[in-house]
Amino acid sequence: MNKYRKISVVLWAILFANLIVSLVKMIVGYIIKSASLQADGFHSLTDSFSNVIGIIGIKIAAKPADICHPYGHKKAENIASLFIGFVLVVLSVNIISGAVKRLFNPVTPTISLPSLIAIMATILINIGVSLYEYIIGKSLNSEILMTDAKHTRSDIIISTSVLFTLVSIKLGAPIIIDPIVSIVVALLIIYTAYEIFDTTSKVLMDKNILSSEKIKQFIITNYPQVKDVHKIRSRGYVDEVFIDLHLVLSGVMSVKDSHELVHSIEEGMNQKFKPKIDIIAHLEPC
């Protein structure tokens, strides 16, 4: 099973888990009239929507390189992550709007022990989902799984906050804290969206993946034939990096020897830095 197939299987499994969690939260939130729990339920529903976007993005990213896309389609995974961020921002605005209305027209939640148990169960499910996604995402170097794991971790914090709110109201706290927590939930969702935008934009805008100084030091130290390295640029992904640079070599080196040297450098960097590295070198005489 290849990388993208494995990622797709994980996303399908998590999709069903998120659907169950979101339905439990929204139904219980509606029954007990809790704005914060309903907001958390809609947040969890976007997790399911995010999984669908991720599945579509992974299907596109898995396509091999072609004439129109010589570097492949891997950025589809990052575009999917970016879209998830936009969905979270829209959701946050809706939650804040509903919470503001509740501030002026408060509704007292009817909290029961079964409802609290249901919330605790969803928190445990989210903890399992987050750990599962993080471990698989780390092993596969998957941007979409790492993004979704980060998203799910925010769910755990949010659901725990909601649980604390409901317990506080049950113990006599003013009901106004319910819509206030809804607003806090929305702000946490916006922060999660910011983190997604920050991570994704670095790839889409071709931010340096490897330090130019580290690349230069490695080449100069290990390959004495190279007199200097400059104009170093790198871009790509966690598991695949494209590097172009200028190598200053002895003017008497043959084309064959220079060619073999570049391949040797590429192989050495693959062993040193681990991700798949593709080097394009411009050769200059010393």
N, C-alpha and C positions, 0 to 999 in steps of 0.2 A: 504494500500500500504506500503510494507516494505521499509527500508532505501535504499537498493541498487536499488530498482525499482524507487524510487523517484530521486535518483542521475542520473540514466540512462535517465529518462524523461528530466531532466534539461540539460544533455549533448546533447541530440538530438535537443532540442530547440536552444541551443547555437551554435550547429554545423551549422544549417541553417543560423543563424544570421551572423556567421563568414564567411560563403561562400559568402553571399551577400556583406559583407564589403570588402573582399579580391578581388572579381571581380570588384567592383567599383573602388578600388584603382589601380589595375593593368591596367584596361582599360583606365582610365583617365590618369594614368602615362605614358602609351604608346602613347596616343594621344598627350599629351603636351610635351613628350620627357623628363620626369623628372626621373632621376636615383633614387633620394631619395624616391619619391612616389612609384615607382615600387618596390624598396626594401621593403618599408613598406607594399605594397600589398602582396609580397611573405611572409613576416613575418605573416600577417594576415591569409594567406593560411595555414601556419603551425599550426595556432590555430585550423583550421578545422581538420587537420591531428591529432592534439593532442586530439581533442574531440573523434575521431574514436578510437584512442589508449585507451582513457579513458573508452569508452563504452565497449571495449573488456576486459579491465582490471577489470571493475566493474562486468561484467558477470562472470568472473572467481572468483573474490573475494566473490561473493554472494553464492558460493557453500558451503555447510555445512562441518563441520569437518568429516574426515573419517579415516580409519586405517593408511593410508600413511601420512595424514596431520592432526594429532590430535589437532593442534592449529588452524585449519581452513585454509582458503586461502586468508586472508585479505591482505597479503603482495603483492598480485597481483596488488592491487591499487597503492602501492608504486613503484613497478617495472614499472608500466605504466608511473608514473610520472618521473621516472629516464630516461625512453626511450624518453619522451618528451624533457628532457634536452639535450640529445645527438642530437636530431633532430635540436634543436635551435643552437647548436654549429656548425653543418654542414652548416646550412643556413647562419650563420654569416660569415663563411669563404668564401662562394660563393658571398655574398654581398660585402665584402671587396675587393675581387678579381675584381668584376665588377666596383667598385668605383675607384680603382687604375687606371684601363684602362681609365675611364672617366676623371681622372685628367690630363692625357697626351693627350686625345682626347675629349675635352669638347664639349658638345652639349647644345645649348640654349633652355630651355623649353619655349613652347608657352602657356603662362598662360592666362586663361580666367576666367570670373566671375563664369560661371556654374561649372568649375572644382573646384574652391575654395569652392563653396557651397556644392559640392559632398563630398569633404574632411571633411568639418564641419559636414555634416550629419553622416559620418562614425564615427567621434569622439563622437557624441551624442549617437549613437548606442552602441559603446564600453563602454561608461560610464554606460548606462543602463544594459548592460551584466555584467560588473564587479560588480556593486552593487547587482544585482540579484544573481550572483554566490556566492558572499561573504556572503550574508544573509542566503541563503540556505545551503552553505557549513558549516557555523558556527553552524546553528541549527542542522545539521545532523552529525557534527564532521567528515566531509569528507575530507581526505587528497587531493584527486584528484580535488575536486571542489575548495578548498582553493589554491592549486597550480595553477589551471587554472585562478582563479580570479587574482592572483598575476601577471600571464602572461598577462592577459587582461589589467591590470593597466599600465603595461609597454607599451602596444599598445597605450594607451591614450597619454602618454608622447611623444612617438615616432611620432605619427600622428600630435600632436600639434607642434612638432619641424619641421616636414616637411611642415606644413601649414605656419609656420613662415618663413621658407626658401623661399617658393614660393612667398609669399607676398613681401619679401625683394628683390628678383630678379625682381619682377614686378615693384618695386619702384626704381630700378637702381643698386642694389647690384651686384657684380661680379658673373658670372655663376659658378665659381669654387666652390662656397659654396655648390652647389648641391651635388657633389660627396663627399665633406668633411662631410656633414650632413649624407650621406649614411654610411660612416665609423663610425660616432658617433652612428647611429642607430644600426649598427652591434655590437658595443661595449656594448650598453645597452642590446641587446639581450643576449650577452655572460654573462653579469652580472645577468640577469634573470635566465639563465641556472645554474649559480653558486648557486643562492639561492635555486633553485629546488634540485640540488645535495646535498646541505647542509642539507636541511630539510628531504629529503628522506633517506639519508645515516644514519641519526640518528636512524631511525626505523629499517632499514635493518641490522645495526650493533649492535642492541640491546642496545642502549644508555639508561641510567637510565631515567625512565619516572617520577618517584616521588623521592623526596629527602629522602635519608636513615635516615637523622636526624629527618625529619618531621614524618616519619613513626614510628621511635623509640619513639619520644616524645609523639605522640598520644597514642601509646599502653601503655607505662609506666604510663602516666597520668590517663588514663581511666580504666585500668585493673590492680588493685593492686595484683592480683594473679600472674602476670608476674614479675619476679625478674630482668630479663635482656633480651635484644633483641640484637642479633648480626648477622653477615653474611647476611645482608639485600641486596637483589637484586631485581630490578624491570625492566620490559621490556614490550613492547607492543605498543599500539596506544593511541591516544588522548581519545578514548571512551572505551577502554578495556585494562586493565593493569594486567599483571601476576607478582605476587610477591612471592618470596621464602625467608624464614628467619628461624632463630633458636630462639626458645623461651625457656628461663630458668624458670622452674616452680618448685613448691614444690614437693619434691620426694614422698610425700604421696598422691598426687592427683591421683584419679582413671583415667583410660583410658576414661571412659564415660565423666567425668567432663572436662578433657583436650580437648576432642573432641568438647564438647559444647562451651568451651571457644574460641577455634579457630574459630568456626562458628560465635560466637558473635563478635569477633574482625573483621572478614571479613564483617559482616553486618554493623558494626559501621564505618569501613573505607569506605564502599560504600556510606554511608550517608554523611560522612565528605568530601571526595574527589570527589564525584559525578560520575566519570567514573565507569564502571563495573569492579570490582576487584576480582581476583581469587587468593587465598592464598594457598600456600603449606608450611606447617610449620614442622620443625624438632624439636621435643620436647627433652629438656635436663633437668635432675634433678638438683635442686639447691644443 
